[in-house]
Amino acid sequence: MARCWQSILNIIMLMGNIIFRGAAMPKVKDPLLAKKGERELEWARSNMPVLAQIRRRFGRQKPFKGLTIAVALHLEKKTGVLLETLAAGGAKVWAASCNPLTTDDSVAAALARRMEVFAWSGQSQQEYYSCLNSVLDSKPDIVIDDGGDLISLLHTSRRELLPKIRGGCEETTTGVRRLRAMERAGRLAFPVFAVNDAYSKFLLDNQIGTAQSTLDAVCRATNSLIAGKTVVVAGYGWCGRGIACRMKGMGANVIVVEVAAALGAHESGMHRALCALYEGYRVMSMRQAAREGDIFITATGGKNVIDAQHFKLMKSGALLCNAGHFNVEINEPALRKMSKSVRQVKENIACYTLKDGRRLYLLSEGRLVNLARPSGQGHPIEIMDGSFAIQALCCERLAKPKCRLAAGVLQVPREIDEEVALLLLKSRGIRLEKPTQQQMEYAASFEEGT
């Protein structure tokens, strides 16, 4: 009976959305979760002072009045505060998730009360792309993407929308790589700010945020001790560097595997491997590391970084997880083919029993472990306050009536990057000393060649 009444209430709430808003029907898992979602949003708001300051200014100036912003981001509480900030600036916001597993259903339900939301956790691939297309049905002026799927759709099956697009923002490393490939091929039709490449984002989100959220997710999912374990970190970019540092701090013996080919730049891979070596880590190939690892974490942006040849060498009980954007870094189809059975042992952990009896455990289907619900909670709130502040200010730049930017991947303007860094410092009560006149003259003398 209770289930029947819940179904009736769900239908009433959804019908209310159609009748009173006159807009497309949002698709969320359960509108009755909205009250819990409001509490999550309230907690995030109270710990995001930089976005709060921007939101107050947006509320006065309405930089997005008359504009529609389509969003594909991990839909959870910090993202919700960004969407509220854009809406406060006058934008009509349509939002979907950029990953089938990372939506917080309570936050999605809360946001659906005041904007168009198409997201729920545990989507199929078909449902995922259907939601992205629903967001694009808004005929947006500005897009915000994480991983490049939304922008890719605009350039393939939704090309009729391109003339209206002023520009976009891309949140993550993988997405920026995809966009640069499109740019090189002459296929990127509008300007996109590479938010991921802002120096503040590298330092905070990629390095510090990924490190803590990955560690947190592994511990939540497994309740395993990190100290004394051998942790293999694949990739030593900003994300991998942060993960290795946090695992070392927890008492793990850390091995770094740098996969140069996955980076798309041979020299870069060699330099990163040297960096890891000189920072005190053991550096080796995945084939060597496969025999030693207790926990494997991929963060390369590449494909099949952990493959069949490596599964054959791993010890029974090894944990496998991915902190890169797409679920291709760990070759799950190959692992499944090698297994005589696959079963879900607990939420977010699948046990693959190999034909020789060894057991390997894959977390979160090989998707982003630090964001896959329920064990993944995403980056810390204070970290995303900075990253989403960059997003908001870049969108404001795109919304300016006289803003005419050439199509292509654009760097975040230095003034925006530095403004966010300054606001973050001020939010923690930190004031930097200004250089003295003598110091400025001394620095200027080098620039003038004197």
C-alpha positions in Angstrom: 0.0 0.0 0.0 2.8 2.4 0.9 4.5 1.7 -2.4 1.2 2.4 -4.2 0.8 5.8 -2.5 4.4 6.7 -3.2 3.8 6.0 -6.9 0.7 8.2 -6.9 2.6 11.0 -5.2 5.4 10.7 -7.7 2.9 11.0 -10.6 1.3 14.1 -9.0 4.6 15.9 -8.4 5.7 15.1 -12.0 2.4 16.3 -13.4 2.7 19.5 -11.3 6.0 20.2 -13.0 4.3 20.0 -16.4 1.2 22.0 -15.5 2.7 24.8 -13.5 6.0 25.3 -15.2 4.9 24.6 -18.8 8.3 23.0 -19.5 9.8 19.7 -20.4 9.2 17.1 -17.7 12.4 16.6 -15.6 13.5 13.0 -15.2 14.8 12.1 -11.7 14.8 8.8 -9.8 12.4 9.9 -7.0 11.0 13.5 -6.5 10.3 12.6 -2.8 14.1 12.7 -2.2 14.1 16.4 -2.6 13.9 17.2 1.1 17.1 15.3 1.7 18.7 16.9 -1.3 17.9 20.4 0.0 19.9 19.5 3.2 22.8 18.4 1.1 22.7 21.6 -0.9 22.5 23.7 2.2 25.6 22.0 3.6 27.5 22.6 0.4 26.4 26.3 0.2 27.6 26.9 3.7 31.1 25.7 2.8 31.5 27.4 -0.6 32.1 31.1 0.2 33.6 32.0 -3.2 30.6 30.9 -5.2 28.4 32.6 -2.6 30.2 35.9 -3.3 29.8 35.4 -7.1 26.2 34.4 -6.7 25.4 37.6 -4.8 26.9 39.7 -7.6 25.2 37.6 -10.3 21.9 38.2 -8.5 22.3 41.9 -8.8 23.8 42.1 -12.3 21.9 39.2 -14.1 24.7 38.5 -16.6 22.8 35.5 -18.1 19.4 37.2 -18.5 17.6 35.7 -21.5 20.3 32.9 -22.0 20.0 29.2 -21.6 22.9 27.1 -20.2 23.1 23.4 -20.9 25.1 21.4 -18.4 26.6 17.9 -18.3 28.5 17.6 -15.0 28.6 15.0 -12.1 25.2 16.0 -10.6 25.8 16.2 -6.8 25.7 18.9 -4.1 28.7 21.0 -5.2 27.5 21.0 -8.8 24.1 22.0 -7.5 25.5 25.2 -5.9 27.1 26.1 -9.3 23.8 25.6 -11.1 22.0 27.8 -8.5 24.7 30.4 -9.1 24.1 30.4 -12.8 20.3 30.5 -12.2 20.7 33.5 -9.8 22.4 35.3 -12.7 19.3 34.9 -14.8 20.1 31.7 -16.8 17.6 29.1 -17.7 19.5 26.0 -16.6 19.1 22.5 -18.1 21.2 19.8 -16.5 22.2 16.2 -17.0 25.0 14.0 -15.5 28.3 13.4 -17.4 28.5 9.8 -16.0 25.8 7.1 -15.6 26.8 6.3 -12.0 27.6 9.7 -10.4 24.2 11.4 -9.8 23.1 12.1 -6.2 19.4 11.3 -6.6 18.4 13.5 -3.7 20.2 16.5 -5.1 18.8 15.9 -8.5 15.3 15.8 -7.0 15.9 19.1 -5.1 17.2 20.9 -8.2 14.3 19.6 -10.3 12.0 21.8 -8.3 13.5 24.9 -9.9 15.3 23.9 -13.1 15.2 21.3 -15.8 17.0 18.1 -14.6 17.5 14.9 -16.5 19.6 12.6 -14.3 19.5 9.6 -12.0 22.1 7.1 -10.8 22.6 3.8 -12.5 21.6 4.8 -16.0 22.1 2.6 -19.0 24.1 4.0 -21.9 20.9 4.6 -23.8 19.3 6.5 -20.9 22.5 8.5 -20.4 22.6 9.7 -24.0 18.9 10.3 -24.0 19.3 12.7 -21.0 22.1 14.5 -22.8 19.9 15.0 -25.8 17.0 16.2 -23.6 19.3 18.9 -22.2 20.3 19.9 -25.7 16.6 20.2 -26.6 16.7 23.5 -24.6 18.6 25.0 -27.6 21.3 26.4 -25.4 23.5 29.5 -25.7 26.3 28.3 -23.5 27.3 24.7 -22.6 29.3 23.3 -19.7 30.8 19.8 -20.2 32.8 17.3 -18.3 34.5 14.7 -20.5 33.3 16.1 -23.8 30.2 14.0 -24.5 27.7 16.9 -24.6 30.0 18.9 -27.0 30.6 15.8 -29.1 26.8 15.4 -29.5 26.5 19.0 -30.6 29.0 18.3 -33.4 27.5 15.1 -34.6 23.8 14.4 -34.2 22.7 17.9 -33.0 24.6 20.1 -35.5 21.4 22.2 -36.1 22.0 23.8 -32.7 25.6 25.0 -33.4 24.8 28.5 -34.8 23.2 29.5 -31.5 26.1 28.4 -29.3 28.2 31.3 -28.0 30.7 29.0 -26.4 31.4 26.5 -23.7 33.5 25.3 -20.8 35.2 21.9 -20.3 35.9 20.7 -16.8 38.3 17.8 -17.1 41.6 16.5 -18.7 40.0 13.9 -20.9 37.5 16.4 -22.3 40.1 18.9 -23.1 42.1 16.3 -25.0 39.0 15.4 -27.0 38.4 19.0 -27.8 42.0 19.6 -28.9 41.7 16.6 -31.2 38.5 18.2 -32.7 40.3 21.5 -33.0 43.3 19.9 -34.9 40.8 18.3 -37.2 39.1 21.6 -37.9 35.8 20.3 -36.4 35.4 22.5 -33.3 32.7 25.0 -34.2 32.7 27.4 -31.2 35.1 28.6 -28.4 35.5 26.4 -25.3 37.4 27.5 -22.2 39.7 24.7 -21.0 38.7 25.2 -17.3 40.7 22.1 -16.5 43.9 23.8 -17.6 43.6 26.8 -15.3 46.5 26.7 -12.9 44.2 27.0 -9.9 42.3 23.9 -11.1 45.5 21.9 -11.6 46.7 22.7 -8.2 43.4 22.2 -6.3 41.0 20.0 -8.1 43.2 17.7 -10.1 45.9 17.2 -7.5 44.4 17.8 -4.0 40.8 17.0 -4.8 41.3 13.8 -6.7 43.7 12.5 -4.1 41.3 12.9 -1.2 38.2 11.8 -3.0 39.9 8.7 -4.4 41.3 7.7 -1.0 37.9 8.4 0.6 36.0 6.3 -2.0 38.3 3.3 -1.7 38.1 3.3 2.0 34.3 3.8 2.0 33.8 0.9 -0.5 36.2 -1.6 1.1 36.8 -0.6 4.7 40.3 -1.8 4.0 43.5 -0.7 5.7 45.8 1.3 3.4 48.9 1.2 5.6 51.3 -1.6 4.7 49.6 -2.3 1.4 51.4 -1.9 -2.0 49.4 0.7 -4.0 50.1 0.9 -7.8 49.3 4.3 -9.2 49.1 4.4 -13.0 49.8 7.9 -14.4 51.8 10.6 -12.7 50.1 13.7 -14.0 48.5 16.1 -11.6 45.9 13.5 -10.5 48.3 10.6 -10.2 50.8 12.7 -8.3 48.1 13.7 -5.7 46.9 10.1 -5.3 50.4 8.8 -4.8 51.2 11.4 -2.2 48.0 10.7 -0.2 48.5 6.9 -0.3 52.1 7.3 0.8 50.9 9.6 3.6 48.5 6.8 4.7 51.4 4.4 5.1 51.2 2.6 1.7 54.2 1.4 -0.3 53.6 3.2 -3.6 54.6 2.1 -7.0 54.2 4.5 -9.9 53.6 3.3 -13.5 53.9 6.0 -16.1 52.3 5.0 -19.4 53.9 7.4 -21.9 51.8 6.4 -24.9 48.5 7.2 -23.0 49.7 10.8 -22.6 50.0 11.4 -26.3 53.5 12.8 -25.7 56.5 10.5 -25.3 58.8 13.0 -23.7 56.1 14.1 -21.2 55.8 10.5 -20.0 59.6 10.1 -19.5 59.8 13.4 -17.5 56.9 12.4 -15.3 58.5 9.0 -14.6 61.7 10.8 -13.6 59.7 13.1 -11.4 58.1 10.2 -9.6 61.5 8.5 -9.1 63.1 11.6 -7.7 60.1 12.1 -5.4 60.8 8.8 -3.7 58.5 6.3 -5.5 59.4 3.0 -7.1 58.8 3.4 -10.8 58.3 0.4 -13.1 56.2 -1.0 -15.9 52.7 -2.3 -15.2 53.9 -5.8 -16.0 56.4 -5.6 -13.2 54.0 -3.9 -10.8 51.1 -6.4 -11.5 52.9 -9.0 -9.4 53.3 -6.8 -6.4 50.2 -4.6 -6.1 47.4 -5.0 -3.5 45.5 -1.9 -4.8 45.7 -0.6 -8.4 44.5 2.9 -9.2 44.5 4.2 -12.8 44.6 7.9 -13.6 46.1 8.2 -17.1 43.2 9.1 -19.4 44.4 6.2 -21.6 42.8 2.9 -22.7 43.6 -0.6 -21.4 46.3 0.6 -19.0 45.5 -2.6 -17.0 45.0 -5.4 -19.5 44.7 -9.2 -19.8 48.4 -9.7 -19.6 48.4 -7.9 -16.2 45.4 -9.7 -14.8 47.3 -13.0 -15.3 50.1 -11.9 -13.0 48.1 -10.3 -10.1 47.8 -11.9 -6.7 44.4 -13.1 -5.5 42.5 -10.4 -3.6 43.9 -7.4 -5.6 41.6 -4.4 -5.8 41.2 -2.5 -9.1 39.8 1.0 -9.4 39.9 3.9 -11.8 40.2 7.6 -11.2 40.3 8.6 -14.9 37.2 10.0 -16.6 36.1 7.0 -18.8 35.7 3.4 -17.9 38.3 2.2 -20.4 41.5 2.3 -18.4 40.9 -1.1 -16.8 40.0 -3.6 -19.6 36.9 -5.0 -17.9 35.7 -7.0 -21.0 39.0 -8.9 -21.0 38.8 -9.5 -17.2 35.2 -10.8 -17.6 36.3 -13.2 -20.4 39.1 -14.6 -18.3 36.7 -15.2 -15.4 34.7 -18.3 -14.6 32.2 -16.2 -12.5 31.4 -12.6 -11.7 29.3 -11.6 -8.8 28.5 -8.5 -6.9 29.9 -9.0 -3.4 28.8 -5.6 -2.0 27.7 -2.3 -3.4 30.3 -1.0 -5.8 32.5 -4.1 -5.6 32.4 -7.0 -8.1 34.4 -10.2 -7.6 35.9 -11.7 -10.7 36.9 -15.3 -10.0 39.5 -16.4 -12.6 39.7 -19.9 -14.0 42.7 -20.7 -11.8 40.7 -19.7 -8.7 42.3 -16.3 -8.1 39.9 -13.5 -7.2 40.2 -9.9 -8.4 37.9 -7.1 -7.2 36.8 -4.3 -9.4 35.3 -1.2 -7.8 32.5 0.9 -9.4 32.5 -1.0 -12.7 35.8 0.6 -13.6 34.2 4.0 -13.7 35.3 7.0 -11.7 35.7 5.5 -8.2 35.7 8.9 -6.5 32.3 9.9 -7.9 30.4 6.6 -8.4 27.6 6.5 -5.8 27.2 5.6 -3.0 30.9 5.3 -1.9 32.2 8.1 -4.1 31.3 11.5 -2.8 33.3 13.6 -5.2 36.0 16.2 -4.4 35.9 18.1 -1.1 33.5 21.0 -1.1 36.2 23.7 -0.6 38.0 22.3 -3.7 35.0 22.5 -5.9 34.3 26.0 -4.6 37.4 27.1 -6.6 36.8 25.0 -9.7 33.2 26.0 -10.1 34.0 29.6 -9.5 36.2 29.4 -12.6 33.3 27.8 -14.5 30.9 30.6 -13.4 33.3 33.4 -14.3 34.2 31.8 -17.7 30.4 31.5 -18.5 30.0 35.2 -17.6 32.8 36.1 -20.0 31.0 34.1 -22.8 27.7 35.9 -21.9 29.0 39.4 -22.5 27.2 41.0 -25.4 30.3 42.1 -27.2 32.3 38.9 -26.5 33.4 37.6 -29.8 35.9 34.7 -29.5 37.3 32.6 -32.2 36.3 28.9 -32.3 38.8 26.6 -30.6 40.1 25.6 -27.2 40.9 28.7 -25.2 42.9 29.1 -22.0 41.1 30.5 -19.0 42.0 34.3 -18.8 44.7 34.9 -16.3 42.7 37.5 -14.5 39.9 34.9 -13.8 42.4 32.3 -12.6 44.1 34.8 -10.3 40.8 36.3 -9.1 39.6 32.8 -8.0 42.9 32.1 -6.2 42.7 35.4 -4.4 39.1 34.9 -3.4 39.9 31.4 -2.0 42.8 32.8 0.0 40.6 35.6 1.4 37.9 33.1 2.3 40.5 31.4 4.6 41.5 34.7 6.2 44.8 34.9 4.3 46.1 38.3 3.0 49.2 38.4 0.9 51.8 41.1 1.3 52.2 43.5 -1.6 55.7 43.9 -3.0 57.6 47.0 -1.9 58.5 49.7 -4.5 62.1 48.6 -4.3 61.1 44.9 -5.0 59.0 46.0 -8.0 61.8 48.1 -9.4 64.3 45.3 -9.0 62.0 42.8 -10.8 61.3 45.4 -13.6 65.1 45.8 -14.1 65.3 42.2 -15.3 62.4 42.6 -17.7 64.1 45.7 -19.2 67.4 43.9 -19.4 69.3 46.3 -17.1 
